[in-house]
């Protein structure tokens, strides 16, 4: 019975896409196991432990990422609902896998790659379960004191991104502030940036200043002159969304984003102190000095204040509530004009500098897209301690049209600069759950595209943040040339709007994924180990692309007014009731002629091969043809 239920849990569909009408959902099955445990407390727990041990040792490495995530999510849910009853010896046996997964690749920097961790499937399974448990409780210190063995190094992975399937495989600097990281500016400018950021935090979270006032301040010449004018003297090298040059190009935008997300940085600092104190208490040691840690670990302030007291109003009372996520989402919406204005100003100044250097300017849309990716990098650095926090803030920024679906996709697939598909060849910055983040972004983007009267959305998929002012408006109207009646024409226009937005994103996904697979094949062509099995990156890319395309197709069908995915998977005709008339429309034919079709995606995969014989990409292309 236990093995059967666990097998159903592992095979349950992704939670963001209801591909199955079966009542045996992940949550339902998890509740069944909890009730069985209460019914047979002397039998079921032992059987569960034995079954999980067998899965961990023999099957976890062969599970696809979604199945492994299902299993770890179930374990986290089960333990938090059964008072963390789990054998201590199991945690001790699992610890080496987690420690290995948190280690740094020795030759990464020597090879010119971003620092990254030594990923392994078993370690990611355990880490994801631990981090998921932390989201179910009031504070992460409870996991340290009630769940993990005393002094266990597993407590280190509760808040650290990179060891599980929700954070980045690459090492992300949690501050990401030019004021502390860039070597291209002097100490005086660094001090000035710290002061400006502290002032912004006070204006936003302390006195709740009017957005127009802050916008005028941030885009004016006064702030640049106060820093000696050095920040606007950027160079084009590395002018993408990562690195010191990017920090100089997008310095206004970065300051605003870090100020808006300051409560998340403070919460992370508090969580770290709580985990450290709980670990010390469990080991019989002393608590961490909160005052000392408050000054040293105020990542939102970059060393400029205690972090717990610098965002207070005139009454001396902090304006943030205990609900950090709600506060941030509200403030992001309120100060959206400030973010967009600073983004546009950073682009303008950069273009002026390129004119002075006699260089060819990049397309304005491409520059804005790089700025959006830079914003997402800042969010990642400050909110990746919690998968829920990270995903919620990203989704809020999409709904507020600060970033778009294409930016989320490029960020998730590790594009850090302006190189497009060829950017970041080593794949070290690819997020293991890139497909889930991108799927949610596309779903929201489709809703926005359809809600824009007379607009088909941004045809490049580069985001809605800039769409209000410089985005191209696509005419989604006009009767079909084949003379169909009004209802059918309306449906066709609806499909056109959706595909105008979705098409470029899907095509870029195929190109980027296959490019990374080609580069991974070249790196491992002489490695016997990877001739026998795929690397974690290759698995994330292949399985992630399958899930992403499947979920996007579901989102498109749902947006067309029919939630039954079978109409796209089988050669049948869907019937739509539009107004008073019932019209039969071959939805499969419409998708088959679009960039979302399996044939179109398979073609993009084979184009990326460029004559090479890479079995993995050919297999991926064949699997896409069946979609």
C-alpha positions in Angstrom: 0.0 0.0 0.0 2.8 2.4 1.0 4.7 1.8 -2.2 1.6 2.3 -4.4 0.7 5.6 -2.8 4.3 6.9 -3.0 4.4 5.9 -6.7 1.2 7.9 -7.3 2.7 10.9 -5.4 5.9 10.7 -7.5 3.8 10.7 -10.7 1.3 13.4 -9.8 1.1 16.2 -12.3 2.8 19.6 -11.8 0.8 21.8 -9.4 0.8 24.8 -11.7 -0.9 22.9 -14.5 -3.9 20.6 -14.0 -3.2 18.1 -16.8 -5.2 15.4 -15.0 -8.8 15.3 -13.9 -7.9 12.5 -11.4 -8.9 13.2 -7.8 -5.7 11.6 -6.6 -3.8 14.9 -6.3 -0.5 15.4 -4.5 -2.2 16.9 -1.4 -4.9 14.3 -1.3 -2.4 11.4 -1.4 -0.3 13.1 1.2 -3.3 13.4 3.6 -4.1 9.7 3.0 -0.6 8.8 4.3 -1.0 11.0 7.3 -4.3 9.4 8.2 -2.8 5.9 7.7 0.0 6.9 10.1 -2.5 7.9 12.7 -4.5 4.7 12.1 -1.6 2.4 12.4 1.1 4.3 14.4 3.2 1.1 15.1 3.2 -0.1 11.5 2.9 2.7 8.9 5.9 4.9 10.1 8.3 2.0 9.9 7.0 1.0 6.4 7.3 4.6 5.3 10.9 4.9 6.5 11.8 1.6 4.8 10.2 2.7 1.5 11.8 6.1 1.5 15.2 4.6 2.2 14.8 2.3 -0.8 13.7 5.2 -3.0 16.6 7.3 -1.8 19.2 4.7 -2.4 18.0 3.1 -5.6 15.6 5.4 -7.5 16.1 9.1 -6.6 19.1 9.5 -9.0 16.9 8.2 -11.9 13.9 10.3 -11.2 13.1 13.3 -13.3 13.2 16.7 -11.5 9.5 17.0 -11.2 9.2 13.5 -9.7 12.0 14.2 -7.2 10.3 17.5 -6.3 7.0 15.7 -5.7 8.7 13.2 -3.3 10.6 15.9 -1.4 7.4 18.0 -1.1 5.6 15.0 0.3 8.3 14.3 2.8 8.3 17.9 4.1 4.5 17.9 4.4 4.5 14.5 6.1 7.1 15.4 8.7 5.6 18.7 9.7 2.3 17.0 10.3 3.7 14.1 12.3 5.9 16.0 14.8 9.1 15.4 12.7 9.1 11.7 13.5 12.0 10.5 11.4 15.0 8.2 12.3 18.1 10.2 13.3 20.3 7.7 11.4 18.6 8.6 8.1 19.5 12.3 8.5 23.1 11.3 9.3 23.2 9.0 6.3 21.8 11.8 4.0 24.2 14.5 5.3 27.2 13.7 3.1 25.1 14.1 -0.1 23.9 17.5 1.0 27.4 18.7 2.1 28.7 17.5 -1.3 25.9 19.5 -3.1 26.8 22.7 -1.2 30.5 22.4 -2.1 32.0 24.6 -4.8 33.4 23.3 -8.1 37.1 23.7 -7.7 38.0 24.6 -11.3 35.0 26.8 -12.1 36.8 30.2 -11.7 40.0 28.9 -13.3 38.0 28.0 -16.3 36.4 31.5 -16.4 33.0 30.2 -15.2 30.8 31.5 -12.5 31.2 29.8 -9.2 28.8 26.9 -8.9 28.0 24.0 -6.6 28.6 20.3 -7.1 25.1 19.2 -7.6 23.8 15.7 -7.0 20.2 14.4 -7.1 20.1 12.9 -3.6 21.5 16.0 -2.0 18.9 18.2 -3.8 16.1 15.9 -2.7 17.1 16.3 1.0 17.7 20.0 0.7 14.4 20.7 -1.0 12.6 18.7 1.7 14.3 20.7 4.5 13.6 24.1 2.8 10.0 23.1 2.1 9.6 22.3 5.8 10.8 25.8 6.7 8.0 27.3 4.6 5.4 25.4 6.7 6.4 26.7 10.1 6.6 30.2 11.7 10.4 30.2 11.8 13.2 28.1 10.4 14.7 27.6 13.8 11.9 25.1 14.5 13.5 22.8 11.9 16.8 23.0 13.7 15.5 22.3 17.2 12.7 19.8 16.5 13.6 18.0 13.3 17.4 17.8 12.6 20.0 16.1 14.8 21.8 18.4 17.2 24.8 20.1 15.5 23.8 18.7 12.1 25.4 20.6 9.1 22.0 20.2 7.4 20.9 23.4 9.1 23.2 25.3 6.8 21.0 24.6 3.8 17.7 25.9 5.3 18.2 29.4 3.9 21.0 28.9 1.4 20.1 28.8 -2.3 21.8 26.4 -4.6 21.6 23.1 -2.9 18.1 22.3 -3.9 15.7 22.6 -6.8 14.4 26.0 -5.9 17.5 28.1 -5.8 20.2 28.7 -8.3 22.9 26.2 -9.1 25.3 29.1 -9.3 26.5 31.0 -6.3 24.6 34.3 -6.0 25.9 37.1 -4.0 23.1 38.0 -1.6 23.9 41.7 -1.5 24.7 42.3 -5.2 25.2 45.9 -4.4 27.7 47.9 -6.5 28.4 49.9 -3.4 30.1 46.9 -1.8 31.0 44.6 -4.8 32.3 46.7 -7.6 36.0 47.5 -7.9 35.3 50.2 -10.6 34.4 53.0 -8.3 36.2 54.7 -5.5 35.5 54.6 -1.8 33.9 58.0 -1.8 31.4 56.9 -4.5 30.7 53.7 -2.6 30.0 55.6 0.6 27.7 57.9 -1.5 25.8 54.9 -2.9 25.3 53.5 0.6 24.0 56.9 1.7 21.6 57.1 -1.2 20.3 53.6 -0.7 19.7 54.3 3.0 17.9 57.5 2.1 15.7 55.6 -0.4 14.8 53.0 2.2 13.8 55.7 4.6 11.7 57.5 2.1 9.9 54.4 0.9 9.5 52.4 4.2 9.8 55.2 6.7 7.9 58.3 5.5 6.1 56.7 2.5 7.0 59.5 0.2 5.1 60.2 -3.0 6.4 58.1 -5.9 6.6 61.2 -8.2 8.9 62.9 -5.7 11.2 59.9 -5.6 11.1 59.5 -9.3 12.1 63.1 -10.0 15.0 62.7 -7.5 16.3 59.4 -9.0 16.2 60.5 -12.7 17.5 64.0 -12.0 21.1 65.2 -12.3 21.4 66.0 -8.6 21.9 62.4 -7.6 24.5 61.7 -10.2 26.4 65.0 -9.4 26.3 64.0 -5.7 28.3 60.9 -6.6 30.9 62.9 -8.6 29.4 62.0 -12.0 31.4 58.7 -12.0 28.4 56.4 -12.1 27.2 57.7 -15.5 30.6 57.2 -17.0 30.0 53.5 -17.9 31.7 51.3 -20.5 30.2 48.9 -22.9 32.2 45.8 -21.8 29.9 43.4 -20.0 27.0 45.7 -20.3 24.4 43.0 -19.8 22.6 42.1 -16.6 25.5 40.8 -14.5 29.0 41.9 -13.5 30.5 45.2 -12.4 29.9 47.0 -15.7 26.2 46.1 -15.5 26.1 47.5 -11.9 27.3 50.8 -13.3 24.9 50.9 -16.2 21.8 50.0 -14.1 22.9 51.7 -10.8 19.8 53.8 -10.5 17.5 50.8 -11.1 19.5 48.7 -8.7 19.3 51.2 -5.9 15.5 51.4 -6.2 15.0 47.6 -6.4 17.2 47.0 -3.3 15.4 49.7 -1.4 12.0 48.2 -2.3 13.1 44.7 -1.2 14.8 45.8 2.0 12.3 44.0 4.3 13.2 40.7 2.6 16.8 41.3 3.2 16.1 42.0 6.9 13.9 39.0 7.2 16.6 36.8 5.8 19.1 38.3 8.3 16.6 37.5 11.1 16.1 34.0 9.9 19.8 33.4 9.8 20.3 34.7 13.3 17.4 32.4 14.4 19.0 29.4 12.8 22.4 30.2 14.2 20.9 30.7 17.7 18.9 27.4 17.5 22.0 25.5 16.4 24.1 27.0 19.2 21.4 26.1 21.8 21.1 22.6 20.4 24.9 22.2 20.8 24.9 23.7 24.3 26.5 27.0 23.1 25.6 30.6 23.5 23.1 32.6 21.4 24.4 34.9 18.7 24.6 38.5 19.8 21.6 39.9 17.9 22.9 43.5 18.1 26.3 42.5 16.6 24.6 40.4 13.9 22.1 43.1 13.1 24.9 45.4 12.1 27.0 42.9 10.3 24.2 41.1 8.5 22.0 43.9 7.3 22.2 42.9 3.7 19.5 45.3 2.7 21.6 48.2 4.1 25.0 47.0 2.8 26.6 47.8 6.1 24.7 51.1 6.5 22.8 50.7 9.7 21.4 48.1 12.0 18.8 46.9 9.5 16.1 46.6 12.2 15.9 50.3 13.0 16.7 52.3 9.9 13.2 52.1 8.3 11.1 54.0 10.8 8.7 56.9 10.4 8.8 60.2 12.1 7.0 58.6 15.1 9.9 56.2 15.5 7.8 53.1 14.6 8.7 50.9 11.6 5.9 51.1 9.0 6.4 47.5 7.7 4.1 44.8 9.1 4.9 41.3 10.1 3.8 40.1 6.6 6.9 40.9 4.7 5.7 39.5 1.4 2.4 41.5 1.4 4.3 44.7 2.2 6.8 44.2 -0.6 4.1 43.4 -3.2 2.1 46.5 -2.2 5.1 48.7 -2.3 6.3 47.3 -5.7 2.9 48.3 -7.2 3.0 51.8 -5.6 6.5 52.6 -6.7 6.3 51.0 -10.2 6.7 54.4 -11.9 10.0 54.9 -10.1 11.4 51.6 -11.3 10.3 52.2 -14.9 11.7 55.8 -14.8 15.1 54.7 -13.5 15.2 51.9 -16.0 14.5 54.2 -18.9 17.0 56.8 -17.5 19.8 54.2 -17.2 19.2 53.2 -20.8 19.2 56.8 -22.0 22.5 57.6 -20.2 24.1 54.4 -21.5 23.1 55.3 -25.1 24.5 58.8 -24.7 27.8 57.3 -23.5 27.9 55.0 -26.5 27.3 58.0 -28.8 30.3 59.8 -27.2 32.4 56.7 -27.8 31.3 56.4 -31.4 29.8 52.9 -30.8 26.8 51.4 -32.4 23.9 51.5 -30.0 22.0 48.4 -29.1 18.3 48.1 -29.9 16.3 50.0 -27.3 14.0 46.9 -26.7 17.1 44.7 -26.2 18.5 47.2 -23.7 15.3 47.3 -21.7 15.2 43.5 -21.7 18.7 43.4 -20.3 17.5 45.9 -17.6 14.6 43.6 -16.7 17.0 40.7 -16.3 19.2 42.8 -14.1 16.1 43.6 -11.9 15.4 39.8 -11.6 19.0 39.2 -10.6 18.6 41.7 -7.8 15.4 40.0 -6.7 17.2 36.6 -6.8 20.0 37.9 -4.7 17.7 39.3 -2.0 14.8 36.8 -1.9 16.2 33.4 -2.9 16.3 32.4 0.8 12.6 31.5 0.3 11.2 29.9 -2.9 7.8 31.3 -2.1 9.2 34.8 -1.5 11.2 34.7 -4.8 8.3 33.4 -7.0 5.7 35.7 -5.5 7.8 38.9 -6.0 8.7 37.9 -9.5 5.0 37.3 -10.3 4.0 40.6 -8.8 6.5 42.4 -10.9 5.1 40.7 -14.0 1.5 41.7 -13.1 2.8 45.3 -12.5 4.5 45.2 -15.9 7.9 45.8 -14.5 9.4 42.7 -16.1 8.0 40.4 -18.8 7.9 36.7 -19.7 10.9 36.8 -22.0 13.0 38.5 -19.2 11.9 35.8 -16.7 12.8 33.0 -19.2 16.2 34.5 -20.0 17.0 35.0 -16.3 15.9 31.4 -15.5 18.0 30.0 -18.3 21.1 31.8 -17.1 21.5 34.7 -19.6 23.3 37.4 -17.7 24.6 39.8 -20.4 23.6 41.0 -23.8 24.7 37.9 -25.7 21.2 36.4 -26.1 21.2 32.6 -26.8 25.0 32.5 -26.7 25.2 34.2 -23.3 26.6 32.2 -20.4 27.6 29.1 -22.3 28.6 27.1 -19.2 25.0 27.1 -17.9 26.2 27.7 -14.3 23.5 30.4 -13.8 20.6 28.3 -14.9 17.9 28.0 -12.3 16.9 24.3 -11.7 13.2 25.4 -11.6 13.4 27.8 -14.5 10.5 26.1 -16.3 8.1 26.6 -13.4 9.0 30.3 -13.0 8.8 30.8 -16.8 5.5 29.0 -17.0 3.9 31.2 -14.4 5.3 34.3 -16.2 3.8 33.2 -19.5 0.4 32.5 -17.9 0.3 35.9 -16.4 1.6 37.4 -19.6 -1.2 35.8 -21.7 -3.8 37.3 -19.3 -2.2 40.8 -19.7 -2.0 40.4 -23.5 -5.7 39.6 -23.8 -6.6 42.4 -21.4 -4.9 45.0 -23.6 -7.6 46.3 -25.9 -6.3 46.4 -29.5 -2.8 45.2 -28.5 -1.2 41.9 -29.1 1.3 42.3 -26.3 5.0 42.9 -26.8 5.9 40.9 -30.0 9.4 40.2 -28.7 8.1 38.9 -25.4 10.6 41.2 -23.7 8.2 42.4 -21.0 5.4 44.7 -20.4 7.3 47.1 -18.1 8.4 49.2 -21.1 5.3 48.5 -23.2 3.4 51.5 -21.9 5.9 53.9 -23.5 8.0 52.3 -26.2 6.6 48.8 -26.7 5.3 48.1 -30.2 1.5 47.9 -30.4 0.3 45.0 -32.5 -3.1 45.2 -34.2 -5.0 42.1 -33.2 -8.1 43.0 -35.1 -9.3 42.6 -38.7 -11.4 40.0 -40.4 -9.9 36.7 -41.6 -9.2 36.5 -45.3 -11.2 33.3 -45.6 -14.5 35.0 -45.0 -15.4 33.3 -41.8 -18.2 34.8 -39.7 -17.7 37.2 -36.9 -17.5 34.7 -34.0 -14.9 32.6 -35.7 -12.9 35.7 -36.6 -13.0 36.8 -33.0 -11.6 33.5 -31.9 -8.8 33.8 -34.5 -7.9 37.3 -33.4 -7.8 36.0 -29.8 -5.4 33.2 -30.9 -3.3 35.8 -32.8 -2.9 37.9 -29.7 -1.8 34.9 -27.7 0.7 33.7 -30.2 2.1 37.1 -30.8 3.2 37.1 -27.2 3.9 33.3 -26.7 5.6 32.5 -30.0 8.9 34.3 -29.5 9.2 33.0 -26.0 8.7 29.4 -27.0 11.1 29.7 -29.9 13.8 31.3 -27.8 13.4 28.5 -25.2 14.1 25.9 -27.8 17.1 27.8 -29.1 18.6 28.6 -25.7 18.1 25.1 -24.3 19.6 23.4 -27.3 22.5 25.8 -27.3 23.3 24.9 -23.7 23.0 21.2 -24.5 25.4 21.6 -27.3 27.9 23.4 -25.1 27.5 20.8 -22.4 28.1 18.0 -24.9 31.3 19.8 -26.0 32.5 20.1 -22.4 31.8 16.5 -21.6 32.7 14.9 -24.9 35.8 13.3 -23.5 34.4 12.6 -20.0 33.6 8.9 -19.7 31.3 9.6 -16.7 28.9 11.8 -18.8 28.9 9.3 -21.7 27.0 6.9 -19.4 24.7 9.4 -17.7 23.5 13.0 -18.0 24.7 15.8 -15.9 22.1 17.6 -13.6 22.2 20.6 -15.9 21.3 18.4 -18.9 18.4 16.8 -17.1 17.1 20.2 -15.9 17.2 21.5 -19.4 15.6 18.5 -21.2 12.9 17.7 -18.7 12.3 21.4 -17.9 11.7 22.2 -21.6 9.2 19.3 -21.9 7.3 20.6 -18.9 7.5 24.2 -20.0 6.1 23.5 -23.5 3.4 21.3 -22.1 2.3 23.9 -19.6 2.4 26.7 -22.1 0.1 24.7 -24.4 -2.3 24.3 -21.5 -2.2 28.0 -20.7 -3.0 28.8 -24.4 -5.9 26.3 -24.5 -7.3 27.7 -21.2 -7.0 31.2 -22.5 -8.9 30.2 -25.6 -11.8 29.2 -23.4 -11.5 25.5 -23.3 -9.6 23.9 -20.4 -9.7 20.3 -21.7 -6.2 19.7 -23.0 -7.3 16.7 -25.0 -8.4 18.9 -27.8 -4.8 19.8 -28.5 -3.4 16.3 -28.0 -5.8 14.5 -30.2 -7.0 15.1 -33.8 -10.5 16.2 -32.7 -12.6 19.3 -33.1 -13.3 21.5 -30.1 -16.7 23.1 -29.9 -17.0 26.6 -28.6 -20.1 28.5 -27.6 -19.5 32.1 -28.6 -22.6 34.1 -27.9 -25.7 32.7 -29.4 -24.0 30.6 -32.0 -22.1 27.4 -31.7 -19.0 27.1 -33.9 -16.7 24.2 -34.4 -13.1 25.3 -34.5 -10.2 23.0 -35.1 -7.9 24.2 -32.3 -5.3 21.6 -33.1 -5.0 23.0 -36.6 -4.5 26.6 -35.3 -1.7 25.5 -32.9 -0.1 23.3 -35.6 0.3 26.3 -37.8 1.9 28.4 -35.0 5.3 28.6 -33.4 4.0 26.6 -30.5 3.6 23.5 -32.6 5.7 20.4 -31.9 7.0 20.5 -35.5 8.2 24.1 -35.1 9.9 23.4 -31.8 11.6 20.3 -33.1 12.8 22.2 -36.1 14.4 24.8 -33.8 16.1 22.0 -31.9 17.6 20.5 -35.0 18.7 23.8 -36.3 20.8 24.3 -33.1 22.6 21.0 -34.0 24.3 22.7 -37.0 25.2 19.3 -38.5 26.5 17.9 -35.2 25.5 14.4 -34.1 24.2 14.8 -30.6 21.8 12.1 -29.6 20.3 13.9 -26.7 19.1 16.9 -28.8 17.8 14.6 -31.5 15.8 12.7 -28.9 14.5 15.9 -27.5 13.4 17.0 -31.0 11.6 13.7 -31.5 9.8 14.0 -28.2 8.7 17.6 -29.2 7.2 16.3 -32.5 4.7 14.3 -30.5 3.4 17.3 -28.6 
